[in-house]
Structure formats: C-alpha cells, structure tokens
Amino acid sequence: MKLGIIGLPNVGKSTLFNAITKAGAESANYPFCTIEPNIGVVNVPDKRLQVLHDIYNSKKTIYTTIEFCDIAGLVKGASKGEGLGNKFLGHIRETSAIIHVVRCFEDENIVHVNGHIDPIDDIETINMELIFADLEVIERAIGKVTKSMKADKKQGVNLKTLESAKAWLEDGKPLRTLDLDEEQQEFMKGYDFLTSKPIIYAANISEDDIQSDDNKYVNAVKEYAKAEGAECVQICAEIEAEMAELDDEDRQSFLEDMGIEESGLDKLIKASYRLLDLISFITAGEPEVRAWTIKEGTKAPQAAGKIHTDFERGFIRAETISYDDLISVDGSLAKAREKGLIRSEGKDYTVKDGDVIHFLFNV
C-alpha cells in the first residue's frame, strides 16, 4: 500500500512525512529506507505480533508495511504544469490513497501561500487542480471510445459512463463521490483518475490545540470530509516530529504526558485501513510471526495465495483460531484444541481480522 501525502506549501506536509517515517522505523523489523528522496517505508504497528513473538520465541517478526510518498508541493495551475505540477500529478497516480494535509493552525512566523488561513479554500484549490487533470484524461477517453463504437456498439455503455463522469467533474465534484455500479467502477479503474482515489484529510493543528475539541478549522474540515464520505484525522506535525526523536518507551510516556491516546502515524494507518477496507491475518510459529494484509471479504484460498501461489492452488483447509482465543489459552495450541477453539475452515470461509491461520495445501 502506498499513501501519497499532498498539500499546499507550508501546511506541515513534509514535517509530517519526515516525522512518521522516522518514527515508524524506530522499532521496525523493516528499517526506514529512502527508496527515492521522497519515499519512506514504515511498519504497520500491530501489538499482537510482539505478544505472539514472545509466546513462540520466534526467530523473526515481520510486520506488513506501508509506503509514504511526500509528493511535490502544489500550487494553483498545477494541472497546467505550474510549479512541479506534472511531477505532482504523476506521483498521485501511483498511490492507493491520498493523505491531504490541511493547515488548521495560525502562526504569523509561517507564511500561508494564500495569505490567510482557510482550510476549505485550501482543500478546494487542490481538488480543482485534480479535477482539471481528470477532465483532460476523460475528454481524451471519450474521443477514443466514440471512435471505437463504430466497430463495437457495446462501447455505448462505457461512453455513457464517461459522459456522466465528465458532467460530475464539470460540476466541481470529485469522482470518488460519483455513484457507480460494480461494472462501471471496474471500467473506470483503467483510467486511474486522480479524484477517484480515497482520501484522508489530515487536519494539522498547533501544539496549543492538542487538548482542544473545538478548533473551528478542524471542525470545518471534518464536516467537509463527512459530506464526501472521506476520513478526517487530527494531527500535530510538530509533536510528531518531537516524538520521532524518542525511543519506544519514551514515546509512549510522551503520549501519556501530552494526554494523547495514539500517535499520528497510528491514526493515519487505521484510517487508511478503514478507507481501503483492509484487515490483517497472522501466521505464527517459532520460525516467524508475520502479519498479512488483505481486503476485507477475502476467502481463505485467496488469503493463502498472499503467502504463496501454491498455497492457493493446492488449498485443502485453513486451521484457524482468533487472536483473542489463542491468547486466552496462553498461546497453547494443545489447550486450544482441547477447548475446541481451533476451527477447520474450507474454501468458502471469509478470513477475519486477527485470525491466526495455518494453511494446509497439496500441489
């Protein structure tokens, strides 16, 4: 999973990126590495893995990972190539979802690109650039589909879908808010429209507002996000940067002292999992404990295929126990069997978050 961090200049975008990628690497089995100057790989925090690691005395613990991409700052006119516009738009196309950092703090020492603090105006500035870029793509697509209708009349359905999408964009609305059936969605995926990508609005506040639930800017962003079915997470990039310098134990103490339940990184990852309908199942034993990320609703054979294609091809059954049930017997599979907590699941079983699974297969 790759999350693109976007935003106007001076909203805290790069500060947040630098903080969460460094913090994510502190306790990581997969260390932070700069694949490109603007990409960082971090572990998905999952306390269950450490518990299972201790129970089984595992040689390795492997977390699932997320790529964060700090995408070049946007200026008005990016869809026409202004600033680093083309690079900006190209990087967004490669992401699974967007984290849009919005400035929700006042600071006379940090100049706002538009001269005033207005998060909704900021959001709409970027949204319009993405809409303009999508309109260019959709107009070319309509031209190609119209030509292909001479040889394939079935393309008429696709043309109607594109024309509906164009009208939606021209009305200033992102494609992620357009109601499409499954067949239409599958067709539209091929174009990788920017405004169709799921989005999380990260409302960046000051340290002074960390205990407040009544930041007028944050409230405005929350309402905006709710209206389009998006996620909104309140963060303080400044505090995230401070925490990034601490080890795990000190970081936890820092959170408690500040009265913060979880870090911005944890909030963003949880929000992205909800947004993309993702869950994790676990494989555990002495060789390794490992988390595997799948789409919610995935059947057992396809989950097995995440480990190896042979597992899916030769799937026999999945010996499954929930994490909570396994912990209730101190990780003892023998006790779990005695209590009937281990289930033998077949091809129609839908894997659940926190399932600890041993796959049986034969090829």
ROPA-316510 format. One record per residue (C-alpha): residue in one letter; x, y, z. Coordinates in steps of 0.05 Angstrom, whole numbers, plus 32768, in hexadecimal, padded with zeros to 4 digits. Each point is the difference from the previous one (the first is absolute). Example, Ala and Ser with C-alpha at 12.3 -4.5 7.8 and 13.67 -1.06 7.14 Angstrom:
// ROPA-316510
a80F67FA6809C s801B80457FF3 
//
This chain:
// ROPA-316510
m800080008000 k801A80447FEC l7FE48040801F g800F80427FDF i8006803D802E i7FEA80407FDD g7FF180478014 l800F80497FF1 p8044801D8014 n800A800E804B v7FC87FD4801A g802E7FCF8024 k80007FCB7FCA s804B7FF17FFF t80068008804B l7FCB7FCA8008 f80207FD37FCC n804580058020 a7FE37FF38046 i7FD57FC47FF1 t80337FDC7FD4 k803680088034 a7FD27FEC8039 g7FE87FC47FD9 a80477FE87FF6 e801680068049 s7FE37FBD8016 a7FFB7FE27FBB n80177FBD7FE8 y7FFF80207FBB p802C803D800A f7FF180447FE3 c802080067FBC t7FFD80387FCE i7FEF7FDD7FBF e7FFC80457FE0 p800C80428024 n7FB58006800D i7FEB7FB98012 g80037FDD8044 v7FEC7FBA8013 v7FE37FF48046 n7FE37FC68026 v7FB67FFB800F p7FFE8000804C d7FE07FC1801B k80097FEF804A r7FE67FB97FF4 l80407FED7FDB q802E8010803B v7FD37FD8802F l80027FC37FD2 h804B800A7FF5 d800B7FF9804C i7FD27FC48005 y80217FD87FC8 n8046801D800B s8001800D7FB5 k8040800B7FDA k7FE080377FD5 t7FC680308005 i7FE9801D7FBF y7FCF80397FFD t7FD980147FC3 t801980437FE4 i7FE680407FE1 e802380307FD2 f7FF7804A800D c8010802D7FC6 d800C804A800D i7FE6801C7FBF a801A80427FE5 g7FDB803D801B l7FC680197FD7 v7FF280467FE6 k7FC4801A7FDB g80067FED7FB6 a80237FBD800E s7FD17FDD7FCF k801F802D7FCA g80477FF18018 e800A803B802F g80357FF48035 l800E7FB68004 g7FBA7FF17FEA n800D7FC87FCE k802E7FDB8031 f7FCC800B8036 l7FC87FE27FD7 g802A7FC67FE8 h80127FEB8046 i7FB780028017 r7FED7FCE7FC9 e802F7FCD8020 t7FDE80038045 s7FC97FD5801F a7FE4803B8027 i800F804A800E i801080218042 h7FEF804A7FF6 v802280298037 v7FD8803F800F r80198039802A c7FD3800C803D f802E802C8029 e801380498002 d804980158003 e801780447FE9 n80477FE47FF7 i7FE87FCE7FCC v7FE680227FC2 h7FC27FE27FDF v80057FFC7FB5 n7FBC80227FF9 g800D80338037 h7FC97FE7802F i7FEA7FC08024 d7FC57FDF7FDF p80047FB47FFD i7FC37FF77FD5 d801B80307FCC d80427FDA8003 i7FDD7FBE7FF5 e7FD8801B7FC6 t803E801E7FDF i80207FBB7FFC n7FBF7FDD7FEF m7FF5802D7FC5 e80467FF37FE5 l7FF27FB58004 i7FBC80097FE0 f802080287FC6 a80337FC97FF6 d7FC97FCA7FFF l7FD780287FCE e803A7FFF7FD0 v80057FB58007 i7FB57FF57FF9 e7FFA802B7FC2 r80357FD77FDD a7FDE7FC08018 i7FBD80167FE4 g8020800D7FBD k801F7FBA7FFD v7FC17FDD8017 t7FD580277FCE k802D7FE87FC7 s80007FB88018 m7FB47FFF8000 k80017FF87FB4 a801D7FBA800A d7FE27FEF8044 k7FBA801A8010 k80087FE78048 q802F803A800C g7FC2802C8004 v7FF77FEC8049 n80488015800F l7FF580427FDC k7FC3800F802B t802A7FF2803E l8037802F7FE9 e7FCF80377FEE s7FDE7FFA8045 a804580058020 k8012803C7FD6 a7FC180258015 w800E7FEF8048 l8046801D7FFB e7FE7803E7FDC d7FD2800B803B g803F8004802C k7FF77FBD8022 p80357FC98007 l7FF37FBD7FE0 r80057FDB8043 t7FBC801E8011 l7FDF7FE87FBF d7FD27FC48009 l80147FC97FD0 d7FEE7FB67FFC e80357FCA8003 e80077FF97FB5 q8008804C7FF8 q803380028038 e80297FCA7FE0 f7FFF80257FBD m801480428020 k803A7FE08026 g80267FF97FBE y8008804C7FFC d801C80098047 f7FDC8042800A l801F802C8036 t7FBE80158020 s7FE87FB88005 k80367FEF8033 p7FEA7FF98049 i8015803B802B i8012800F8048 y800080488016 a8038800B8034 a7FED803E8027 n8043801B8019 i7FF880268041 s80308024802E e801A7FE38041 d7FD580328026 d7FC17FE17FE3 i80127FB8800F q7FCE7FFA803A s7FC980287FDE d7FC47FE27FDD d7FE880447FE8 n803180167FCA k7FD380247FCE y802E7FED7FC6 v80017FB68012 n7FB480008009 a7FF8801D7FBA v802E7FCA7FE2 k7FDA7FC98025 e7FBE80187FE3 y801E80047FBA a801C7FB98006 k7FBE7FE5801A a7FDA801E7FC6 e802A7FD97FCE g80087FC08029 a804A800C800C e802A7FF7803F c80188039802B v80397FF98032 q801880368030 i804C80028007 c8037802E8018 a803C7FF97FD2 e802A80288032 i7FF37FCC8037 e800B7FC77FD0 a8044801D7FF0 e80128002804A m7FE97FB8800B a80297FE87FC5 e803F800F8027 l7FEB7FD2803A d80067FB5800A d7FC27FD5800A e7FFC8005804B d800C804B8002 r7FCF800B7FC7 q7FC97FDC8027 s800F802B803E f7FFF803E7FD5 l7FBB7FEE7FE5 e7FE57FF48046 d801D80428019 m7FE080257FC7 g7FBE7FDD800B i80027FE27FBA e7FE47FBA7FF6 e80267FEF7FC1 s8033801D7FD0 g7FEF80217FBE l80207FC57FDC d7FD17FCF8023 k7FC4802D7FF0 l801280057FB7 i800C7FB57FF8 k7FBE7FEE8022 a7FDC80337FD4 s80207FE57FC1 y7FED7FB88013 r7FB78016800A l800080287FC0 l801D7FC77FD6 d7FD97FC88024 l803F7FDD8016 i800B7FCE8038 s803B7FD58018 f80067FB6800E i803C7FE08023 t802C7FC47FF7 a80277FED803F g80347FCD8016 e80487FFA8015 p801E80127FBC e7FD980417FFB v7FC380288013 r7FE480277FC6 a7FC5802D7FEE w7FE07FFD7FBC t7FD280377FE5 i7FC47FED7FD6 k7FBE80207FEA e7FC67FF6802F g7FD47FC87FE4 t803B7FD77FE5 k7FF47FB48000 a80327FCF8020 p80207FE77FBF q800D80477FE7 a801D80138044 a802D7FC37FFB g801680197FBC k801C803E8021 i80357FD3801F h800E7FD67FC1 t7FDA7FF17FC1 d80097FB5800F f7FD980098040 e7FC480197FD9 r80077FCE7FC7 g80047FC4802E f7FD4801A8039 i7FE37FC9802C r7FE98025803F a801380378030 e800A7FEF804A t7FE88041801F i7FFC801F8045 s7FF280488012 y803980268021 d7FD6800D803F d7FEF7FB68007 l80497FED7FF8 i801680318035 s7FC97FE6802F v80257FBE8003 d804580218004 g80117FEF7FB8 s7FFB7FB5800C l7FE57FDD7FC2 a7FF77FC08028 k7FD280248032 a7FDD80227FC6 r7FF17FBD7FE0 e7FE67FE48042 k7FD0803A8006 g7FEB7FFB7FB7 l801980467FF0 i80257FEB7FC1 r7FD27FFE7FC4 s800A7FD97FC0 e7FE980317FC9 g7FF57FF07FB7 k800080267FBE d7FC3802A8010 y801B801B8042 t8007804C8002 v804080138026 k7FF68030803B d802F8033801D g802D7FE08035 d7FF77FB97FE7 v803E7FD6800F i80037FCD7FC7 h80267FC27FED f7FF27FED7FB7 l80007FB87FE8 f800C7FF67FB6 n80177FCC7FCE v801D800C7FBA 
//
